[in-house]
Amino acid sequence: MRLPVLLLFLLCGLVGTARAQAEAPASDDLLVRLAREEAIAYENGEGVPRDPARAAQLYCQAARQGDAESQYNLAWMYANGRGIERNDATASFFFHAAAEQGLPQAVRMLERVGQPGPDLPDCMRPPAPVVAAAVQATPAVAAPAAELRSNGPKYIVDLVKTIAPEYRVDPQLALAFIQVESNFDVVAQSPKNAQGLMQLIPETAARFNVKRPFDPAQNIRGGLAYIRWLLAYYRGDVTLVAAAYNAGEGAVNRYRGVPPYAETLGYVSRILKSSRMLTHPFDTTVTDPSPQLALMRRL
């Protein structure tokens, strides 16, 4: 008989919060995979008594960590009433989440399912974003520490130290984005045509008046302008800012928090680790807050 997931975690010394991400430690990937495999066992009665409710719970645990296969399997259960009550809106939610991560069978299912409903499935409701109540709009960020933590080239670090205060962005946060986005490669270009140090896609470059995306100073200015806007839009919540920089503010608003994409979850984790900050001062005059922000804070 298969051992319960929790016991497996204990035996492996891997108890902790799972987070599937593009560059996740092997232990994190293992936690998600074990949850998915245990869910498959409970769904099909393989070595354990068949328990669809437990399977759905485990699938959702892995789905919330960005596991596309679990998202698809859970969608299939809801779409077909496989041991749980059929719910087309919930099925559509999980099919879309898996499809947005590129799972081929989920992409094909989009032709057969409607749009997700406005509500998040209960098991996907995240903890309220960590936003300190004391964070207020301020005219400028506090003076940065004398020594910034960065392994980037000195000339890029010096550019950031000069430019970041103009946009009221802490240089340490700016350097975190550059490190995660391009690892300080001035001519970096992604398959999606994101360009330069802060990996600006053409739409974002145009939005913030960047004419030469491979010019380090212009690229940094464009990226910082976007971060300043996101800080105001999400009222200083660095987690949401990082998620939106990676996945777009539309996805963050739709999921009312960090989207359940493995890439985005990993991206946010790396930004928070590098910057060592959860909140940041913001300027309310830059833009109105996200219309979904109040709902996110109530989840």
C-alpha positions in Angstrom: 0.0 0.0 0.0 1.2 3.5 -0.8 2.4 5.6 2.1 0.5 8.8 2.7 2.2 11.9 1.3 2.8 13.4 4.7 4.7 10.3 5.9 6.7 10.3 2.7 7.7 13.9 3.3 8.7 13.1 6.9 10.8 10.1 5.8 12.6 12.2 3.2 13.1 15.1 5.6 11.3 17.4 3.2 8.4 18.8 5.2 7.9 22.4 4.2 5.9 24.6 1.8 6.1 23.4 -1.8 6.7 25.9 -4.5 7.1 24.7 -8.1 9.3 27.1 -10.0 11.4 27.3 -13.1 14.6 27.0 -11.0 13.2 25.3 -7.9 15.4 23.2 -5.7 14.9 19.5 -6.3 13.1 19.1 -2.9 10.4 21.5 -4.0 9.9 19.8 -7.3 9.7 16.5 -5.4 7.0 17.7 -3.0 4.8 18.8 -5.9 5.4 15.6 -7.8 4.6 13.5 -4.7 1.4 15.3 -4.1 0.3 14.8 -7.7 1.2 11.1 -7.7 -0.7 10.6 -4.4 -3.7 12.4 -6.0 -3.6 10.1 -9.0 -3.5 7.1 -6.6 -6.6 8.3 -4.7 -8.4 9.3 -7.9 -8.0 5.8 -9.4 -7.7 3.6 -6.3 -4.2 2.5 -7.0 -2.8 1.0 -3.8 -5.1 3.0 -1.6 -8.9 3.1 -1.3 -10.4 5.3 -4.0 -11.1 8.8 -2.5 -11.9 11.4 -5.1 -12.3 14.2 -2.5 -8.8 13.5 -1.2 -7.5 13.3 -4.8 -9.0 16.8 -5.5 -7.5 18.2 -2.4 -4.1 16.9 -3.3 -4.4 18.0 -6.9 -5.3 21.5 -5.8 -2.4 21.6 -3.3 0.0 20.9 -6.3 -2.0 23.1 -8.7 -1.6 26.1 -6.4 2.2 25.6 -6.6 1.9 25.9 -10.4 1.8 22.2 -11.4 0.1 22.3 -14.8 -0.6 18.5 -14.8 -2.4 18.7 -11.5 -4.4 21.7 -12.8 -5.4 19.7 -15.8 -6.3 16.5 -13.9 -8.4 18.5 -11.4 -10.1 20.3 -14.3 -11.0 16.9 -15.8 -12.5 15.8 -12.5 -14.7 18.9 -12.3 -15.7 18.8 -15.9 -16.8 15.2 -15.7 -18.1 15.0 -12.2 -15.5 12.3 -11.6 -16.2 11.5 -7.9 -16.9 15.1 -7.1 -19.7 17.5 -8.0 -19.5 18.7 -11.5 -18.6 22.3 -11.8 -18.0 23.7 -15.3 -16.8 27.1 -14.1 -14.2 25.5 -11.8 -13.1 23.1 -14.6 -12.7 26.1 -16.9 -10.5 27.8 -14.3 -8.1 25.0 -14.1 -8.1 24.2 -17.8 -7.2 27.8 -18.5 -4.4 27.9 -15.8 -2.8 24.8 -17.3 -3.2 26.1 -20.9 -1.6 29.4 -19.9 1.5 27.4 -18.9 1.5 25.7 -22.3 0.2 22.2 -21.4 -0.9 20.9 -24.9 -3.9 18.9 -23.8 -5.2 21.9 -21.8 -4.8 24.2 -24.8 -6.9 21.8 -26.8 -9.6 21.7 -24.1 -10.0 25.5 -24.4 -12.0 24.9 -27.6 -14.6 23.0 -25.5 -14.9 25.0 -22.3 -16.1 28.5 -21.6 -14.5 31.3 -19.7 -13.7 30.9 -16.0 -16.2 32.4 -13.6 -15.4 35.5 -11.5 -14.7 33.5 -8.3 -11.6 31.7 -7.4 -12.0 28.0 -6.3 -11.8 27.8 -2.5 -8.6 25.8 -2.5 -6.8 28.4 -4.7 -7.5 31.3 -2.4 -4.0 32.5 -1.3 -3.1 34.1 2.0 -3.7 37.9 2.0 -0.8 39.7 0.4 1.7 40.9 2.9 1.2 44.6 2.9 2.2 46.5 6.0 -0.5 48.8 7.2 2.1 51.4 8.0 3.3 51.6 4.4 2.3 55.0 3.2 2.8 57.0 0.0 6.0 58.9 0.3 7.7 61.5 -1.9 10.9 59.5 -2.0 12.4 56.2 -0.8 14.7 56.1 2.2 18.4 56.6 1.5 19.8 53.2 0.3 22.4 51.4 2.3 26.0 52.4 1.5 26.8 48.9 0.2 24.4 47.3 -2.2 24.3 43.5 -2.4 25.0 42.7 -6.0 27.4 40.7 -8.1 26.7 42.8 -11.2 29.3 44.9 -13.1 30.2 48.1 -11.3 29.1 50.3 -14.1 25.6 48.9 -14.1 25.4 49.0 -10.3 26.5 52.7 -10.5 23.9 53.4 -13.2 21.2 51.9 -10.9 22.4 53.9 -7.9 22.2 57.1 -10.0 18.9 56.4 -11.8 16.8 54.5 -9.2 16.3 57.5 -6.9 14.9 59.5 -9.8 12.0 57.0 -10.0 11.8 56.6 -6.2 12.7 52.9 -6.4 15.2 51.4 -3.9 18.3 50.5 -5.9 18.4 47.1 -4.2 15.0 46.3 -5.6 16.0 47.5 -9.1 19.1 45.3 -9.0 17.0 42.3 -8.0 14.9 42.7 -11.1 18.0 43.1 -13.3 19.7 40.1 -11.8 16.6 37.8 -12.2 15.7 39.2 -15.6 19.0 39.2 -17.5 21.8 38.4 -15.0 23.2 41.8 -16.0 23.5 40.9 -19.7 23.0 44.2 -21.6 22.2 42.4 -24.9 20.0 39.7 -23.4 17.0 38.8 -25.6 14.3 36.2 -24.8 12.3 34.0 -27.2 9.4 36.4 -26.6 11.6 39.3 -27.7 12.1 40.8 -24.2 15.2 42.9 -24.5 18.1 44.2 -22.5 18.9 44.4 -18.8 15.3 44.5 -17.6 13.9 42.4 -20.4 11.4 44.9 -21.8 9.0 43.6 -24.3 8.3 46.0 -27.2 4.9 47.0 -25.8 6.4 47.9 -22.4 9.3 49.7 -24.1 6.9 51.8 -26.1 4.7 52.4 -23.1 7.6 54.0 -21.2 9.3 55.7 -24.2 12.3 53.4 -24.5 13.7 53.9 -28.0 16.9 51.9 -27.6 16.2 48.9 -25.4 19.8 47.7 -25.5 21.1 51.0 -24.2 21.7 50.2 -20.5 20.6 53.6 -19.2 17.4 53.7 -21.4 16.6 50.1 -20.5 17.0 50.7 -16.8 14.9 53.9 -17.0 12.1 52.0 -18.8 12.1 49.2 -16.3 12.2 51.5 -13.3 9.3 53.5 -14.8 7.3 50.3 -15.0 8.2 49.2 -11.5 7.3 52.7 -10.1 3.9 52.3 -11.8 3.4 48.8 -10.5 4.3 49.9 -7.0 1.6 52.5 -7.1 -0.9 50.1 -8.7 -0.4 47.5 -6.1 0.2 50.0 -3.2 3.7 48.9 -2.4 3.2 45.1 -2.3 6.5 43.8 -3.8 5.1 40.3 -4.2 2.4 41.5 -6.5 4.7 43.9 -8.3 7.1 41.0 -9.1 4.3 38.8 -10.2 2.9 41.5 -12.6 6.4 42.3 -14.0 6.7 38.6 -15.0 3.1 37.6 -15.9 1.4 41.0 -16.5 -1.0 42.9 -14.3 -3.9 41.4 -16.1 -3.0 37.9 -14.9 -2.4 39.1 -11.4 -5.8 40.9 -11.3 -7.6 37.9 -12.8 -6.1 35.5 -10.3 -6.3 38.0 -7.5 -2.7 37.4 -6.5 0.3 35.6 -7.9 -0.9 33.5 -10.8 -0.5 29.7 -10.4 2.2 29.4 -13.0 5.4 27.6 -12.0 7.5 30.2 -13.8 5.9 33.2 -12.0 6.0 31.5 -8.6 9.7 30.9 -9.0 10.3 34.4 -10.3 8.6 36.0 -7.4 10.5 33.9 -5.0 13.8 34.9 -6.5 12.9 38.6 -6.5 11.9 38.5 -2.8 15.1 36.6 -1.9 17.4 39.0 -3.8 15.7 42.2 -2.7 14.9 41.1 0.9 11.8 43.3 0.9 8.0 42.7 0.9 6.8 46.2 0.9 8.1 49.4 -0.7 7.1 53.1 -0.5 4.9 54.2 -3.4 3.6 57.4 -4.9 -0.2 57.6 -5.2 0.0 60.3 -7.9 1.4 57.8 -10.4 -1.8 55.8 -10.9 -4.9 54.6 -9.1 -4.7 51.2 -7.3 -5.7 48.0 -9.0 -9.5 47.6 -8.9 -8.9 44.1 -7.6 -6.6 45.0 -4.8 -9.3 45.3 -2.1 -10.5 41.8 -3.1 -7.0 40.4 -2.9 -6.5 41.7 0.6 -9.8 40.1 1.7 -8.9 36.6 0.5 
